[in-house]
Amino acid sequence: MLIKLYEENPNQREIEKVLEVLRNGGIIIYPTDTVYGLGCDITNVKAVEKIAHYKKVQIEKSNMSFICSDLSHLSDYAKPISNTIFKLLKRNLPGPFTFILEANSNVPKYFKGKKKTVGIRVPDNNIIREIVHQLGNPILSTSVYDEDEVIEYTTDPELIHEKFEDFADLVIDGGYGDNVASTVIDCTMDVPTIVRQGKGVVQE
């Protein structure tokens, strides 16, 4: 299924279709402020396993992150953070960044493994933030971007749908995507460290 949503005013009826897919354990492809994302409800282990199998990774060793609607989800999934880190997040989110934080006991065990961290994304994209807000908990996030693929396949939602229609239950057309992933910042040390420079410049 391919549906069109506009960032300025996402149609509620179409959002309901997305929510139904997620609540039934389905997999969606959705726009962000960087590349298109592949995801599911983080509480649905079968859907999470399906994505991990598709990406040929073990869940607990993967670099999948959570898409949150805002920073209010932080205390749900991350251990308490310092004022300095909180200000860093507040200054840069919503935005094209993934912040790695220490995970708390609410993060499903199958994500943590031995690393005990969680990646948090709050994209500057109203479509996916509204979906997550209405769902009531984060969705899994991993990019459809593949360095070996033709760029159009990962930026044009109609071509993405063509390529992934046998795997994803629903693709959201939110316009052309980017082909540069998010910048990843590790906040588990004393000093935040950029571990992958992607789109966006961090406001210190």
C-alpha positions in Angstrom: 0.0 0.0 0.0 1.3 3.5 -0.9 -0.3 6.5 0.7 0.4 10.2 0.2 0.7 12.5 3.3 1.6 16.2 3.4 3.9 17.4 6.1 2.0 20.7 6.6 -1.3 19.0 7.3 -1.2 15.2 7.4 -4.7 13.7 6.6 -6.1 12.1 9.7 -7.8 9.3 7.8 -4.6 8.3 6.1 -2.8 8.5 9.5 -5.3 6.0 10.8 -4.4 3.6 8.1 -0.7 3.8 9.1 -1.6 3.3 12.8 -3.7 0.3 12.0 -0.8 -1.3 10.1 1.6 -0.6 13.0 -0.8 -1.9 15.7 -1.3 -5.1 13.7 2.5 -5.7 13.6 3.1 -4.4 10.2 6.1 -2.7 8.7 6.1 0.8 7.2 8.5 2.9 5.2 8.2 6.6 6.1 9.8 10.0 5.4 12.1 11.7 7.9 14.3 14.8 7.6 17.1 12.6 6.2 16.6 9.3 4.3 13.4 7.3 4.2 13.1 5.0 7.2 12.0 1.4 7.6 10.2 0.7 10.9 7.6 -0.9 13.1 6.1 -0.6 16.6 9.1 -1.3 19.0 6.8 -3.4 21.2 6.1 -5.9 18.4 8.9 -8.4 18.6 7.9 -10.4 15.5 7.9 -7.2 13.3 11.3 -6.2 14.8 12.7 -9.6 14.1 11.4 -9.4 10.5 13.3 -6.2 9.9 16.5 -7.5 11.5 16.3 -10.6 9.3 15.7 -8.5 6.2 18.7 -6.3 7.1 20.8 -9.4 7.9 21.7 -8.2 11.4 21.1 -9.4 15.0 18.8 -7.0 16.7 21.0 -6.5 19.8 24.0 -5.8 17.6 22.3 -3.6 15.1 22.3 0.2 15.0 18.6 0.6 14.9 17.2 3.5 16.8 13.8 4.8 18.1 11.8 7.5 16.5 10.1 9.7 19.2 7.6 12.5 18.7 9.4 14.7 21.2 11.8 14.7 24.1 9.1 13.6 26.6 9.9 10.0 25.7 13.4 10.3 27.0 12.7 9.3 30.5 10.7 6.3 29.3 13.7 4.7 27.5 16.9 6.4 28.7 18.6 6.7 32.0 18.6 10.2 33.6 20.9 12.5 31.6 22.8 15.6 32.7 21.6 19.1 32.1 24.4 19.6 29.6 23.2 16.6 27.5 19.6 17.7 27.8 20.4 21.2 26.6 22.4 19.6 23.7 19.3 17.5 22.7 16.9 20.4 23.1 19.1 22.6 20.9 19.3 20.1 18.1 16.0 18.3 18.1 13.8 18.0 16.1 16.6 17.6 13.6 18.7 15.2 11.6 20.5 13.6 14.5 20.6 10.3 16.4 21.7 10.6 20.0 23.0 7.4 21.7 22.0 7.3 25.4 22.2 4.8 28.2 19.1 2.6 28.0 16.9 2.0 31.0 14.9 -1.2 31.9 11.9 -0.1 29.7 13.8 -0.7 26.5 12.8 -4.1 25.2 15.5 -6.6 26.1 15.9 -7.8 22.5 17.3 -4.3 21.6 19.9 -4.0 24.2 22.0 -7.2 24.3 25.3 -6.3 26.0 25.5 -2.7 24.8 22.8 -1.3 27.0 22.3 1.8 24.9 19.5 3.3 22.8 19.6 5.6 19.8 17.0 8.3 20.0 15.7 10.2 16.9 13.2 13.1 16.8 13.2 14.0 13.1 12.2 17.4 11.8 9.3 15.8 9.9 5.8 16.4 11.0 4.4 13.3 9.3 6.3 10.7 11.2 6.3 12.7 14.5 2.5 12.9 14.3 2.2 9.1 13.7 4.5 8.3 16.6 2.6 10.8 18.8 -0.8 9.1 18.0 0.7 5.6 18.3 1.7 6.4 21.9 5.2 4.8 21.8 8.3 5.0 19.5 8.8 3.2 16.3 11.9 1.4 15.2 14.1 3.3 12.8 16.6 1.9 10.3 17.2 3.5 6.9 16.3 2.2 3.5 19.5 3.8 2.2 21.9 1.4 0.7 25.2 2.6 -0.7 25.1 -0.1 -3.4 21.8 1.0 -4.8 20.8 3.6 -7.4 20.0 6.8 -5.5 16.6 7.3 -7.0 15.5 4.0 -5.3 16.1 5.4 -1.9 14.8 9.0 -2.4 11.7 8.6 -4.7 8.8 7.1 -2.6 7.2 5.5 -5.7 10.4 3.7 -6.5 10.8 2.7 -2.9 7.3 1.2 -2.9 8.1 -0.7 -6.1 11.2 -2.1 -4.6 9.8 -2.9 -1.1 6.2 -3.7 -1.8 6.8 -7.5 -1.1 8.3 -6.6 2.3 6.8 -3.5 3.7 3.0 -3.4 4.4 2.8 0.3 3.8 4.9 3.1 2.2 4.2 6.7 3.0 4.8 9.1 0.2 6.0 12.3 1.9 7.8 13.7 -1.1 11.4 13.1 -2.2 13.8 12.0 0.6 17.4 12.8 1.1 20.3 10.4 0.5 22.4 11.5 3.5 21.7 9.7 6.8 21.5 11.4 10.3 24.6 12.5 12.3 25.1 10.1 15.2 26.3 11.5 18.5 27.3 9.2 21.4 26.3 10.8 24.7 27.2 7.9 27.0 30.7 9.3 27.7 31.7 12.4 29.7 32.0 14.3 26.4 29.5 13.8 23.6 31.3 12.4 20.5 30.2 12.4 16.9 30.5 8.8 15.7 29.0 9.3 12.3 28.9 12.7 10.5 25.8 12.8 8.4 23.3 15.5 7.6 23.2 18.5 10.0 25.7 20.5 12.0 25.5 20.0 15.7 24.7 23.2 17.7 26.9 22.9 20.8 
